[in-house]
């Protein structure tokens, strides 16, 4: 019997005994993990998931994929080149069992992505919030000190008459 499971943003068609490479999971070699996001089991199609279905797999090892090299070159006047490499971290799994039902009661640890595992630990302490502090009363205005500190404004000088107005008077 086969199943279609979803992990790491990808879908995999698996059956018992298959070995597959998936995005890195938060598990060590020898651990058994269970995938609960099952899209299809045999001829049963989920909407979007099959309720109670699961796939159990054993972690063989954590590996890195082949190096992917990217090369960037700007043409003409820039004379700029850059070579970068990247090795994706993967988990090598051996599928041990495809469960049509009862996966939620199996007691096997759920497969969690490596980045999501770290985020769950950060989010847990945020739930314990302290009660909000009481609002402070606004400070009383210091009217007397403000009046004494402000200097008196000087009287404005009268504006000079514009030359255009003077020439029109003479004409």
Protein Blocks (a to p, Z undefined) as FASTA:
>chain_A
ZZdddeehiacdddehiacddddddddehiacddfbdfbghjbccdfbcehiacddddfb
dcdddddddddddehjlopacdddddddddddddfbdcfbhklmnopacdddfklmmmmm
mmmmmmmccddddddddddddfklmmmmpccddddddddddfklmmmmmZZ
